[in-house]
Structures are given as structure tokens and as C-alpha cells.
């Protein structure tokens, strides 16, 4: 074997296409001299260094680190001295020919362009949630993953956990009878929302602000956007629902086999800005709502009846709002900061935590009397990140690939579209990717990119 790099990369390509008859080529076939097989490790590049990367680095080669902010991930320079640093992911993809897979940890507004560029070059992609900021982008990435035959995963880690599988098994076993309602809530936002656009500030020397802005409309730099508070701005983030919905909504989405909602509408807090902003009160509010998400909101989805269940009403709460306290709650039981509540015609089930959590019947007496059903769904014996890594090597399937994740992502983004509608019922035509009853909302389904950026 004269060129191990070519053979390593061709193996990975074959394994993801399903051609290989076994999960991984024995090491002695590829290594020749008793060294570790080239196919045993992926060459992974990271775009956005705001999250720990140990779940990938523990088993794989980290060959490139990219961030528009030079002050991000400085500790990684010593940890991965052989990994080359970049500011521009486009240059990284052009120059680093050995990359097999890309992990995207950037703000929401740049997920789609980075993921598409990587997939077009045949790179596998792990993208943090939400998959995209816009509905149109979500559909495009789903199509691209199929077209380029790459392994993908959205970073909603709970989809690889025990909790979502237990929830589905219990509901399928009739633990609470027919489920009619689901209530999901979060303690987010923990960043400012419902505020006016901040005053411009000088751009720090360590930051390439033009690259950070990427495909969206250019605006002056402010520390109110970078590094964390971008989540609360429409141009950059997806609010509390986009941040936590891909986690908390995932369990009911998976367990109840939800898909495209029949309708969705929202209500939200309207800030009173009239003392601070001259002019009529409604003008002051209009200036804010086009910039940031509201400080709190409720979103109400209706999902159509299926052969195995009736209609489902799913409700989302954020900004400190919670659902009505069910009668099944004991006197001292309270709502956790993040969770989901399933209301059936024979009982109540609650899960706690932002990953979907382990289910419990309430009251506790119902839990004690419940006979646990058998485990019928295959468990994942590794982390969500390693589930993707293994799939890249032909070992099983990712639990939240872009085929699955795009459906969940669209439900989340439809909730934000409903917030844009200011209380009107939104009817969505998924096939044609448009709102059928409020045409003006379609400007938020697909927005024009800044010159020089495209999918």
C-alpha cells in the first residue's frame, strides 16, 4: 500500500455509502507495519471553539481549529499543537485536504453556509443545535446530506440518551393512556431580549467582525452580540425556543412520532418602551420586535391525528412561564427549570432537564404502582458525539442525522415564525416551504444573504 492517506479516505467514503461488508477494515490491512490503522481515526476540523471538544478528541485526530475570534480556544493551542489555526473556514477547507469531518459550533446564523461548504467537499458534519436559523436552510441541508452521501448529526445530545427511549416505551405501553397534550418549558432566555439595538463599539483586535457577521446584514460591532448574547437577536440567533427547543421538544417529537404541525400560533410579552423611546408606544415596540426576541413567549402547536394516536396539542413556554399545574401534582411538587409534561386520559408523565430527562409518572404513587415495560428500543452505548464518529466509520447510524433533525428543526423554527406573526394562526405548506395564510411571513422563511455568501 503505497499511499495510506488515499486508502484511508477512500475507506471512509466507501463505509458511509454502505459498500463495505463489515464495519471497519482490520488494522493490519491498512497499517502494514503494525502501526494504528489510518481508518481507525477521523481527521476532524472544528469551526467555532466555544465548546469543549474532548468528546471528539478522545478518539480522533484534531487537525484544524477555526474561529473568527483569536482569543477563543487559546488553551487548545497547547492541547493540539499539530492542529493549524484559521479564522476563515473557507480557507481551512481549501487548504486542509486531509479533513474527513467538520464540527460546527458557531452562532446560529452561520451554521448553514459552513455545513453546506463542508458537505459539498464530501466532509461529514456534526452541527450544534439548532441545525439552521431559517426554515429554507434546513430543507437545503437535508437535501445536501443525501446528495453528497455524508454522515450528519445535529447536536441535540438527548436523542442518544436513555430518557427519550424510556419515554417512548412507556407511552407506547399505555402508561398514561392516550396522550392529548404536551407542555414543554425552559428557564431560558438567560441573555437580554426585548431590548433596543445597542450603540456601536470599537471592534476588538482579536476579532474579525466581518467574518463573524458572515451571510447576514452588516451592522456595527457590539459586545451585546458577541460572544453569547447573539442568541437573543433575530439576525444571529433563534431565541430561547431555538436554543432549548431542539433539546426539550425532541423527546415528545420522537416518542409521539410528531411531524409537520397542522397549525401554530404564539403569544408573548410586549415590552413597554414608551418612557425611553420618543413617539407613539407602538412605534417603540416595532423597533424592538424586528431586532430581538421577546423576553417571554408561549407557542401552541397542533399535530394531526395518526393511526396510532389522536391529535396532539403541544405547548411551549419560556422566559419564566410555566404550564398550568396539573391536579396530579402533590402539594409540594414543583416544576423544574426545564422539562416536559405529558397529559394522557389515564394519567400524567413528567420529565425533567434540558436533555429530555428520565420520565416519572405523577403522583409518585402512580410511579410506584407502574410495571416497567420491556426495553424494546436499541440503546446507544456511547455519547452523542461518538455515535456520530462511529457512524462516520460505518459503524451504525447517527441518531439525529439531518433527515431526522431537519424535521425537528422546522418545528422549532415554525414556533419562531409564529412569534413573528404576533398571535395570528400560521398554516405551513412544508412541501412548498411557505406560509399559506400570511404571505408577509414568507420573508422570514428565506432571507437574502449578504454579497459573497451563498448555499
FENTA-V127975 format. One record per backbone hydrogen bond with DSSP energy under -0.5 kcal/mol. CO is the residue of the C=O (numbers start at 0). NH is the residue of the N-H. E is the energy in kcal/mol with one decimal. If there is no record, write none. Layout:
BEGIN
co = <CO;CO>
nh = <NH;NH>
e = <E;E>
END
This chain:
BEGIN
co = <2;3;4;5;6;7;8;9;10;11;12;13;13;14;25;25;26;27;30;36;37;41;41;42;42;43;43;44;45;45;46;52;52;53;55;55;60;60;62;63;64;65;67;67;68;70;72;73;74;75;77;79;83;85;86;87;88;89;90;91;94;95;99;100;101;102;102;103;106;107;109;110;111;112;113;114;115;116;117;117;118;123;124;124;125;126;133;134;135;136;137;138;139;140;141;142;143;144;145;150;152;153;154;155;156;157;157;160;161;162;163;164;165;166;167;168;169;170;173;175;175;177;179;180;181;182;183;184;185;187;203;205;206;207;208;209;212;214;220;221;221;224;227;228;229;230;231;232;232;235;237;238;239;240;243;243;244;246;247;248;249;250;251;252;253;262;263;264;266;268;270;272;272;279;279;280;281;282;283;284;284;285;287;287;290;292;295;296;297;298;298;299;300;301;301;302;305;308;311;311;312;313;314;315;316;317;317;325;329;337;338;339;340;340;341;341;342;342;343;346;347;348;349;350;352;357;359;361;362;362;363;364;365;366;369;373;378;382;383;384;385;386;387;388;389;389;390;393;397;399;400;400;401;402;403;403;404;405;406;407;408;409;410;411;412;413;414;415;416;417;418;420;424;425;426;426;427;428;428;429;433;437;438;439;440;441;441;444;449>
nh = <6;7;8;9;10;11;12;13;14;15;16;18;19;17;28;29;30;31;32;39;40;43;60;99;100;62;63;102;47;65;104;55;56;57;58;59;43;62;83;45;85;47;69;207;71;73;75;76;78;79;80;82;64;66;88;91;92;93;94;95;96;98;123;44;125;46;104;127;109;110;113;114;115;116;117;118;119;120;120;122;121;101;126;152;103;154;137;138;139;140;141;142;143;144;145;146;147;149;148;124;126;155;156;158;159;160;163;164;165;166;167;168;169;170;171;172;174;173;176;345;346;344;312;342;314;340;316;338;319;318;206;69;208;211;212;213;215;449;200;224;225;229;230;231;232;238;292;235;236;108;241;242;243;244;246;247;248;250;251;252;253;254;255;257;256;301;425;299;297;270;272;275;276;282;283;284;285;286;287;287;288;289;290;291;233;193;268;317;266;300;315;264;313;261;262;311;308;305;302;313;181;300;183;298;185;296;320;328;332;352;184;350;182;342;343;348;179;180;346;343;361;341;359;339;355;351;349;347;365;366;367;368;369;369;371;375;380;386;387;388;389;390;391;392;392;394;393;395;400;153;403;404;405;406;406;407;408;409;410;411;412;413;414;415;416;417;418;419;420;422;421;423;426;263;435;436;429;432;433;432;428;440;441;442;443;444;445;135;452>
e = <-1.9;-2.7;-2.3;-2.5;-2.0;-1.9;-2.1;-2.3;-3.0;-1.8;-1.0;-1.9;-0.6;-0.9;-1.3;-1.0;-2.9;-1.0;-2.9;-1.5;-1.0;-0.8;-2.4;-2.8;-1.8;-2.1;-1.0;-2.7;-0.6;-2.8;-3.3;-1.3;-2.7;-2.1;-1.4;-1.9;-3.3;-0.8;-1.7;-2.2;-2.3;-3.5;-0.6;-2.1;-1.8;-0.7;-1.4;-1.2;-1.2;-2.8;-0.6;-1.5;-2.6;-2.4;-0.6;-1.9;-2.6;-1.7;-2.4;-2.8;-1.4;-1.2;-2.2;-2.4;-2.5;-2.9;-0.6;-2.3;-1.7;-1.4;-1.6;-2.7;-2.7;-1.9;-2.2;-2.5;-2.5;-0.7;-0.9;-2.4;-2.1;-2.9;-0.5;-1.4;-3.0;-2.3;-1.6;-1.7;-1.9;-2.4;-1.9;-2.1;-2.3;-2.4;-1.3;-2.4;-2.9;-1.4;-0.6;-2.1;-2.8;-1.6;-1.1;-2.2;-1.8;-1.7;-0.5;-0.7;-2.4;-2.5;-1.9;-2.4;-2.8;-2.5;-2.9;-1.5;-2.4;-1.5;-0.7;-2.4;-0.8;-1.5;-2.3;-2.8;-2.8;-2.8;-1.9;-1.9;-0.8;-3.3;-1.6;-3.1;-1.0;-2.0;-2.5;-1.8;-1.5;-3.1;-2.4;-1.8;-1.4;-1.3;-1.4;-1.6;-1.8;-2.1;-2.0;-1.3;-3.3;-1.5;-2.2;-2.1;-2.6;-2.3;-1.0;-3.0;-2.0;-0.7;-0.6;-2.3;-2.8;-3.2;-2.3;-1.9;-0.6;-2.2;-3.0;-3.3;-3.2;-0.7;-1.0;-1.6;-1.8;-0.6;-1.5;-2.0;-2.3;-1.7;-1.0;-0.8;-2.7;-1.2;-2.1;-2.6;-2.1;-1.4;-2.3;-1.9;-2.5;-0.5;-3.0;-1.8;-2.1;-2.8;-1.1;-2.0;-1.0;-1.9;-2.9;-0.6;-2.4;-3.4;-3.1;-2.0;-1.4;-0.5;-1.1;-1.7;-1.2;-2.8;-2.2;-2.5;-2.7;-0.5;-0.6;-2.2;-2.4;-1.6;-0.6;-2.8;-2.2;-3.4;-1.8;-2.2;-0.9;-0.6;-2.9;-0.7;-1.1;-1.2;-2.2;-1.4;-0.8;-0.6;-0.7;-1.0;-0.6;-2.2;-1.4;-2.1;-2.8;-1.7;-2.3;-1.0;-0.7;-2.9;-1.8;-1.0;-0.6;-2.3;-0.5;-3.5;-1.5;-0.7;-0.6;-1.6;-3.2;-2.2;-1.6;-2.1;-2.6;-2.2;-1.3;-1.2;-1.9;-2.1;-1.7;-1.8;-1.2;-0.9;-1.2;-0.8;-0.5;-1.4;-2.1;-0.6;-0.8;-0.7;-1.7;-0.6;-2.8;-2.0;-1.7;-1.2;-2.2;-0.9;-1.1;-2.1;-1.9>
END
